[in-house]
Amino acid sequence: MIIKKKLLIIILFLMFIIYTNLFNSSQKQRNYFKENQNNISLKYNNIINNVNKNYKKIKIENDVLSLIINTNGGIIEEAKLLKYKKELNSTELFKLLETNNKFIYQIKNGLIKKQYLFNNLNKIINPKFKVEKKNNIIINNKNYIFVPMCYKDNNNNILIKTFILKRNCYEIKIIDTFINNNIIPIKLSYFGQINQSIDLPKYIIKKNLKDIAYSIDSEKYKQITLKDNIKLNLNYKFGWIAMLQKYFVTSIMPISKINNILYNEKINNNVYIIGFQSNFINIKPFEIKNYKTALWIGPKLQNNMEILSPYLSKTINYGFLYFISKPLFKILILIHNIINNWGFSIILITFFLRIIMLPISKFQYIYLKKIKILNPKIKKIKKKYKHNLEILNKKILKLYKIKKINPLLGLIPLLIQMPIFLSLYNILIESVELRHSKFLFWINDLSSKDPYFILPILLSITMYYVQKTSNMITNNSINKNIINYIPIIFSILFFWFPSGLIIYYIINNIFIIIQQKIYLK
């Protein structure tokens, strides 16, 4: 009995010590809570107090970009480009992002919360934010606009999503600030994703939405189509994801240095999602954590995208001749900055390229003259050995060898010309700077076909004269009827080519005609 009493006293004593420690700890936590709550309120009081209005959707606008954001989740549901029209001569602005019953193309980002002490996931994906103003437009005396949206959960935790737009810029920064107002630590994961419909309505098909691209530590640039059944589950720390279309791109990249997982999925086989999610990070009691993200919603501007993120400019698809297209485009920009007309810029760069190729053209002319001198001898060989093709070819090759002539060298100018031609074609169909660019008279868009097909006809005329002068030089024996049909065939093929490319070809042909006439004299 005495032993039991002693044990009871010991247990009560231990319980008293534990209770005292817990009380002191709890008192410290309460004091810490008050101190940190004061610090939090001092730092974010203006934001929290001002964002007391609940709008369903708000507009954020600078001088180049207009966004519609749904406050239920902070989703960017619409993006209009204020300097680009939907179609040539249209009054309607080009809409890059949009959300309706028929089509979804939007950006979504936020936090996923997990509490330590409870065995359940509390997802903060679609919080109902409150905002201060309904419309937020950048004004003349400011270079930036900051639009905070605030959400407070049942546990008094606060999430502030701040959108930052810069003047004359398609880059958007989003800062998600989470304030843990409890004595319980929280685990947070950050995510960002782009959602897009796979089945496109007729009015959307013209936008050429087709590919996604990403850049991560292990793969600097990768591009795949929406309909590819490729399942992504890749770990990375630095990089970006993007959805591509002709002339425009939508990209999202985490700025905060956190390990992420790149993922993609399909919802109901109609909405494609590409996104990233960070590892869960512990948020201590009363700690404030910021997650930063950068977006690019706009045209494929090479120099600007290179500054924003490495390899993002590769979304401008110049094909396998990118090493020619890039410097050629930079020269075009330099010329355009001086004369402010893309059509004349193409004409000047054509003259510039032809002047560079003058030594090669002269070399070609000399070879053609040498072959012309050999033509009588070649005719005799053909006549003599017309029934024995093997000996005929050997004799002709021997003659070329004696005279130190290689007929293939005459193709050098053509081999040089074709890559330039293809590079310029890629520039015209991929560079947004040339979209809807006017030249003269009826040419209102150098990146699309001639509406009256006048340029293809002019091209066929110049091609005819190029062949005529070439025949005078080479005394070619090819059937003249076939030669006469070639310009007509090319003219038909070029009906659907960009006007800027046909202008280049016409000026190039005019230069060749003048050059050949000079050589003939």
Salt bridges, closest charged atoms under 4 A:
ASP63 OD2 - ARG167 NH1 3.76
GLU77 OE1 - LYS57 NZ 3.09
GLU78 OE1 - LYS95 NZ 3.78
GLU92 OE2 - LYS86 NZ 3.98
GLU98 OE2 - LYS207 NZ 3.19
ASP153 OD2 - LYS113 NZ 3.01
GLU171 OE2 - LYS173 NZ 2.58
ASP176 OD1 - LYS161 NZ 2.79
GLU390 OE2 - LYS394 NZ 3.65
GLU430 OE1 - LYS300 NZ 3.51
